[in-house]
Amino acid sequence: MRIVMLFDLPAVDVVLATPGGSQALARLLERNPPG
């Protein structure tokens, strides 16, 4: 999930396109809310 922090939105699109990516991203955002 470090890629999301390094490369921001383009990586988010890739993560969401992978199986289970949206769930993983949701857990990441719960731990590290934007801002």
MIFI-590665 format. One record per residue (C-alpha): residue in three letters; chain; x, y, z. Coordinates in steps of 0.5 Angstrom, whole numbers, plus 2048, in hexadecimal, padded with zeros to 3 digits. Each point is the difference from the previous one (the first is absolute). Layout:
N
<atom type="ala" mol="A" x="X" y="Y" z="Z"/>
...
This chain:
35
<atom type="met" mol="A" x="800" y="800" z="800"/>
<atom type="arg" mol="A" x="806" y="805" z="800"/>
<atom type="ile" mol="A" x="7FF" y="801" z="7F9"/>
<atom type="val" mol="A" x="7FA" y="803" z="801"/>
<atom type="met" mol="A" x="804" y="805" z="805"/>
<atom type="leu" mol="A" x="805" y="801" z="7FB"/>
<atom type="phe" mol="A" x="7FD" y="801" z="7F9"/>
<atom type="asp" mol="A" x="7F9" y="803" z="803"/>
<atom type="leu" mol="A" x="7FA" y="7FF" z="7FB"/>
<atom type="pro" mol="A" x="802" y="7FC" z="7FA"/>
<atom type="ala" mol="A" x="802" y="7FB" z="805"/>
<atom type="val" mol="A" x="7F9" y="800" z="804"/>
<atom type="asp" mol="A" x="7FD" y="7FF" z="7F9"/>
<atom type="val" mol="A" x="805" y="7F9" z="7FF"/>
<atom type="val" mol="A" x="7FE" y="7FE" z="807"/>
<atom type="leu" mol="A" x="7F9" y="801" z="7FF"/>
<atom type="ala" mol="A" x="800" y="7FC" z="7FA"/>
<atom type="thr" mol="A" x="803" y="7FA" z="803"/>
<atom type="pro" mol="A" x="7FC" y="7FA" z="804"/>
<atom type="gly" mol="A" x="800" y="802" z="807"/>
<atom type="gly" mol="A" x="803" y="807" z="7FF"/>
<atom type="ser" mol="A" x="7FA" y="804" z="802"/>
<atom type="gln" mol="A" x="800" y="7FD" z="806"/>
<atom type="ala" mol="A" x="807" y="801" z="802"/>
<atom type="leu" mol="A" x="800" y="807" z="7FE"/>
<atom type="ala" mol="A" x="7FA" y="801" z="805"/>
<atom type="arg" mol="A" x="804" y="7FD" z="805"/>
<atom type="leu" mol="A" x="806" y="804" z="7FF"/>
<atom type="leu" mol="A" x="7FB" y="806" z="800"/>
<atom type="glu" mol="A" x="7FD" y="7FE" z="806"/>
<atom type="arg" mol="A" x="808" y="800" z="803"/>
<atom type="asn" mol="A" x="802" y="806" z="7FD"/>
<atom type="pro" mol="A" x="7FA" y="805" z="7FE"/>
<atom type="pro" mol="A" x="802" y="805" z="7FB"/>
<atom type="gly" mol="A" x="803" y="807" z="802"/>
